[in-house]
Amino acid sequence: MSAFSTFLRRHCLYLAWFVSLVAVAGSLYLSEVLKYEPCKLCWFQRIFMYPQVFLLGIATYRNDKRIIPYVLPLCVIGGSISLYHYAEQKIPALGTVVPCSIGVPCTKDYLNFFGFITIPLLALTAFVLIFVLLWNGRESAEENSEETGDGFTQVE
């Protein structure tokens, strides 16, 4: 196993917490500072990202990888919403399937860097990064639980 891979596994909680913190800070910056009003799908993505800051923050402080199975579903569901939202922005016909009827339309592009980087793509990237980091860290958590024999990760 390479040194980089070992580093990622050892520090997966901290790195995932950092990604969630940046995602939430970016979300709040866009809505509170730049005054971009979030659409309905943006709110759902926030519902699945915001708790991760607290869950991963506490788990990082305690070095407790037992949180991983609880955070992974948040990433999958939030990432799925982000993927649908991104597809809806890039394929306008999808906007007619479940239209945003209140507030800002979900097809609205507040920022569009290089023609493809939008807010939902940034959210999807955060969800995927957190998932990958925790999935890799999960393997080391399982190894530790096998060593202790009690089914729990031993806190260092």
PyMOL commands that set and color helices and strands:
alter all, ss='L'
color gray80, all
select helices_A, chain A and resi 3-10+12-33+40-62+65-90+92-96+119-148
alter helices_A, ss='H'
color red, helices_A
deselect
rebuild
show_as cartoon
